[in-house]
Amino acid sequence: MSVTSQTAAGAIDRAEPIVDLKGMWIGLAVLNGFYLVVRIYEQIYGWRAGLDSFAPEFQTYWMSILWTEIPLELISGIGLAGWLWKTRVRDMSSLTPRQELRAVADNAAWLVVYAAAIYWGASFFTEQDGTWHMTVIRDTDFTPSHIIEFYMSYPIYSILAVGCFFHAKTRIPYFSKGYSLAYLIVSVGPFMIIPNVGLNEWGHTFWFMEELFVAPLHWGFVFFGWMALGVFGVVLQLLINIHRVIGKEGVELLTGA
């Protein structure tokens, strides 16, 4: 690369902001808007077409969602991981301090969107499922609540976990050197709720526990769900990277110490 090209590249790099939250706000708006539409759909068609799994309207309004969302989620997860890997930084030593700080800020933005998805899946729709079970006696494992909770919201936050992990792995030197235990916990832990769904539904085949949510069969949801708290370890590692890049003087300048 010529001196002129290097100078131009450096000028472009300095012109780009280190912290750009536009993508994060767009992601949050799309995610929350999508789930708002889903919740309205549940309110309308949960009672009209979701009480009898043998009824034709159940196949039309609910099972069609199940058979559509599963392949779309698989394709999206694989596609996202593949794109992040294909566009990875191949020479981490070539990153400038500004580029590395920008990657750290972008990864933090990924984590914020992931946290919102965790809320919708592991909190909002999970608690909603509890109220559904205590209100409606189900005749199938694929209830309207389960189709949204287990097979939509859980895979969506798992896809975002893949994005967070691969973004850090392919764009931040610290994470590219090995595997962060904290990042593995925060990304793989909540994902393991999905295999636990299989155990849960198998158990419900033999035991009636619609109102006993403290039953041991449900403990796996709590165990894996709380692994999302590994995000504190990830944030600590991101802060360590910021400290390493900007140095002691930079920290003092930012904190006023």
C-alpha positions as CSV (number, residue, x, y, z in Angstrom):
1,M,0.0,0.0,0.0
2,S,1.4,3.4,-0.9
3,V,1.9,6.2,1.5
4,T,-1.0,8.1,-0.1
5,S,-3.3,5.2,0.3
6,Q,-2.3,4.7,3.9
7,T,-2.9,8.4,4.7
8,A,-6.3,8.3,3.0
9,A,-7.2,5.1,5.0
10,G,-6.1,6.7,8.2
11,A,-8.2,9.8,7.5
12,I,-11.3,7.7,6.8
13,D,-10.7,5.7,10.0
14,R,-10.4,8.9,12.1
15,A,-13.5,10.3,10.5
16,E,-15.7,7.4,11.5
17,P,-17.0,7.6,15.1
18,I,-15.9,5.1,17.6
19,V,-19.3,4.7,19.1
20,D,-22.1,4.4,16.6
21,L,-25.4,3.2,18.2
22,K,-27.6,3.5,15.1
23,G,-27.4,-0.2,14.4
24,M,-28.3,-1.0,18.0
25,W,-31.4,1.3,18.0
26,I,-32.5,-0.2,14.7
27,G,-32.1,-3.7,16.1
28,L,-34.1,-2.9,19.2
29,A,-36.8,-1.2,17.2
30,V,-37.2,-4.1,14.9
31,L,-37.1,-6.7,17.7
32,N,-39.6,-4.9,19.9
33,G,-41.8,-4.0,17.0
34,F,-41.8,-7.6,15.8
35,Y,-42.7,-9.0,19.2
36,L,-45.5,-6.4,19.7
37,V,-47.1,-7.7,16.4
38,V,-46.6,-11.3,17.7
39,R,-48.3,-10.4,21.0
40,I,-51.3,-8.9,19.2
41,Y,-51.5,-12.0,17.0
42,E,-51.5,-14.2,20.1
43,Q,-54.3,-12.1,21.6
44,I,-56.5,-12.4,18.6
45,Y,-55.9,-16.0,17.4
46,G,-54.9,-17.6,20.7
47,W,-58.6,-17.8,21.8
48,R,-60.2,-18.0,18.3
49,A,-58.0,-20.8,16.9
50,G,-55.7,-22.0,19.6
51,L,-57.8,-24.1,22.0
52,D,-58.2,-27.3,20.0
53,S,-55.2,-28.7,18.3
54,F,-57.4,-31.0,16.2
55,A,-59.3,-28.1,14.6
56,P,-58.5,-27.1,11.1
57,E,-58.0,-23.5,12.1
58,F,-55.3,-24.5,14.6
59,Q,-53.3,-25.9,11.6
60,T,-53.9,-22.8,9.7
61,Y,-53.1,-20.2,12.3
62,W,-50.6,-21.9,14.5
63,M,-48.9,-25.0,13.0
64,S,-48.2,-23.0,9.8
65,I,-46.1,-20.7,12.0
66,L,-44.2,-23.6,13.6
67,W,-43.3,-25.2,10.2
68,T,-42.2,-21.8,8.8
69,E,-40.2,-20.4,11.7
70,I,-38.0,-23.5,12.4
71,P,-36.2,-23.6,8.9
72,L,-36.0,-19.8,8.8
73,E,-34.2,-19.7,12.2
74,L,-31.8,-22.5,11.2
75,I,-30.9,-20.7,7.9
76,S,-30.6,-17.3,9.7
77,G,-28.3,-18.6,12.4
78,I,-26.0,-20.5,10.0
79,G,-26.1,-17.5,7.6
80,L,-25.2,-15.0,10.3
81,A,-22.3,-17.1,11.6
82,G,-21.1,-17.7,8.0
83,W,-21.2,-14.0,7.1
84,L,-19.4,-12.9,10.3
85,W,-16.7,-15.5,9.7
86,K,-16.3,-14.6,6.0
87,T,-16.0,-10.9,6.8
88,R,-13.7,-11.5,9.7
89,V,-10.5,-9.5,10.4
90,R,-7.8,-11.8,9.0
91,D,-4.8,-9.9,10.5
92,M,-5.6,-8.7,14.0
93,S,-2.2,-6.9,14.2
94,S,-3.3,-4.6,11.5
95,L,-6.1,-3.1,13.6
96,T,-5.6,0.5,14.7
97,P,-6.6,1.5,18.3
98,R,-9.7,3.3,17.0
99,Q,-10.8,0.2,15.0
100,E,-10.4,-2.0,18.0
101,L,-12.3,0.4,20.2
102,R,-15.0,0.6,17.6
103,A,-15.2,-3.2,17.5
104,V,-15.6,-3.3,21.3
105,A,-18.4,-0.7,21.2
106,D,-20.1,-2.6,18.4
107,N,-19.9,-5.8,20.4
108,A,-21.5,-4.0,23.4
109,A,-24.3,-2.9,21.2
110,W,-24.8,-6.6,20.1
111,L,-25.1,-7.5,23.7
112,V,-27.8,-4.9,24.4
113,V,-30.0,-6.3,21.6
114,Y,-29.2,-9.8,22.8
115,A,-30.3,-8.8,26.3
116,A,-33.6,-7.4,25.0
117,A,-34.2,-10.7,23.1
118,I,-33.4,-12.7,26.3
119,Y,-36.1,-10.6,28.1
120,W,-38.7,-11.3,25.6
121,G,-37.9,-15.0,25.4
122,A,-36.9,-16.1,28.9
123,S,-39.0,-13.6,30.8
124,F,-42.1,-12.2,29.0
125,F,-43.1,-15.2,26.9
126,T,-42.1,-17.7,29.5
127,E,-44.2,-16.0,32.2
128,Q,-47.0,-15.8,29.6
129,D,-46.7,-19.5,29.1
130,G,-47.3,-20.1,32.8
131,T,-50.5,-18.1,32.7
132,W,-51.6,-20.0,29.6
133,H,-51.1,-23.4,31.3
134,M,-53.0,-22.3,34.4
135,T,-55.9,-21.1,32.2
136,V,-56.1,-23.6,29.4
137,I,-55.7,-27.4,29.7
138,R,-53.6,-28.2,26.7
139,D,-54.1,-31.2,24.4
140,T,-50.8,-30.9,22.6
141,D,-47.1,-30.0,23.2
142,F,-47.4,-27.4,20.4
143,T,-49.7,-24.9,22.2
144,P,-50.0,-21.3,20.8
145,S,-47.8,-20.2,23.7
146,H,-45.2,-22.8,23.1
147,I,-45.0,-22.1,19.4
148,I,-44.1,-18.5,20.2
149,E,-42.0,-19.1,23.3
150,F,-40.0,-22.3,22.6
151,Y,-39.8,-22.3,18.8
152,M,-39.6,-18.5,18.1
153,S,-38.3,-16.4,20.9
154,Y,-35.7,-18.9,22.2
155,P,-34.1,-19.5,18.8
156,I,-34.2,-15.7,18.1
157,Y,-32.1,-14.9,21.2
158,S,-29.9,-17.9,20.4
159,I,-29.2,-16.5,16.9
160,L,-28.3,-13.1,18.5
161,A,-26.0,-15.0,20.9
162,V,-24.2,-16.5,17.8
163,G,-23.9,-13.0,16.4
164,C,-22.4,-11.6,19.7
165,F,-19.9,-14.5,20.0
166,F,-18.7,-14.6,16.4
167,H,-18.5,-10.8,16.3
168,A,-16.2,-10.8,19.3
169,K,-14.2,-13.8,18.0
170,T,-13.7,-12.4,14.5
171,R,-13.1,-8.7,15.2
172,I,-11.6,-8.2,18.7
173,P,-8.0,-9.4,19.2
174,Y,-8.5,-10.4,22.8
175,F,-11.3,-12.8,22.0
176,S,-9.6,-14.1,18.8
177,K,-6.8,-15.7,20.7
178,G,-8.9,-18.4,22.4
179,Y,-12.3,-19.0,23.9
180,S,-13.7,-16.7,26.6
181,L,-15.3,-18.7,29.3
182,A,-17.7,-15.9,30.2
183,Y,-18.7,-15.5,26.5
184,L,-19.3,-19.3,26.2
185,I,-21.5,-19.2,29.3
186,V,-23.5,-16.2,28.2
187,S,-24.1,-17.5,24.7
188,V,-24.3,-21.3,25.1
189,G,-26.0,-21.4,28.5
190,P,-29.4,-19.8,27.5
191,F,-29.3,-21.7,24.2
192,M,-29.3,-25.0,26.2
193,I,-32.8,-24.1,27.3
194,I,-33.9,-25.3,23.8
195,P,-32.7,-29.0,24.3
196,N,-34.2,-28.7,27.8
197,V,-37.5,-28.1,26.1
198,G,-37.3,-31.7,24.8
199,L,-36.8,-33.0,28.3
200,N,-39.7,-30.8,29.6
201,E,-42.2,-32.0,27.0
202,W,-41.2,-35.6,27.6
203,G,-41.8,-35.2,31.3
204,H,-45.2,-33.6,30.7
205,T,-46.2,-36.7,28.7
206,F,-46.0,-38.7,32.0
207,W,-46.7,-36.2,34.7
208,F,-49.4,-33.5,35.1
209,M,-47.6,-30.4,36.3
210,E,-49.5,-27.5,34.7
211,E,-49.6,-25.5,37.9
212,L,-46.5,-26.9,39.6
213,F,-43.8,-24.7,38.1
214,V,-41.3,-25.4,40.9
215,A,-41.2,-29.1,39.9
216,P,-37.7,-30.5,39.4
217,L,-38.5,-31.0,35.7
218,H,-38.5,-27.2,35.3
219,W,-35.3,-26.6,37.1
220,G,-33.3,-26.8,33.9
221,F,-35.0,-23.6,32.6
222,V,-33.8,-21.7,35.6
223,F,-30.3,-23.2,35.6
224,F,-29.5,-22.4,32.0
225,G,-31.5,-19.1,32.0
226,W,-29.4,-17.7,34.9
227,M,-26.3,-18.3,32.8
228,A,-27.2,-15.1,31.0
229,L,-25.6,-13.4,34.0
230,G,-22.2,-14.4,32.4
231,V,-22.7,-11.1,30.6
232,F,-21.1,-9.3,33.6
233,G,-17.9,-11.3,32.9
234,V,-18.0,-10.4,29.2
235,V,-18.5,-6.7,30.0
236,L,-15.6,-6.8,32.4
237,Q,-13.4,-8.3,29.6
238,L,-14.6,-5.6,27.2
239,L,-13.6,-2.9,29.8
240,I,-10.2,-4.5,30.2
241,N,-9.7,-4.2,26.5
242,I,-10.7,-0.6,26.5
243,H,-8.2,0.0,29.4
244,R,-5.5,-1.8,27.5
245,V,-6.1,0.2,24.3
246,I,-6.4,3.7,25.7
247,G,-3.9,3.2,28.6
248,K,-3.8,4.7,32.1
249,E,-3.8,8.3,30.8
250,G,-6.9,7.7,28.7
251,V,-8.7,6.2,31.7
252,E,-7.8,9.1,33.8
253,L,-9.0,11.5,31.1
254,L,-12.3,9.7,30.8
255,T,-13.0,9.4,34.5
256,G,-11.5,12.7,35.6
257,A,-9.4,10.9,38.2
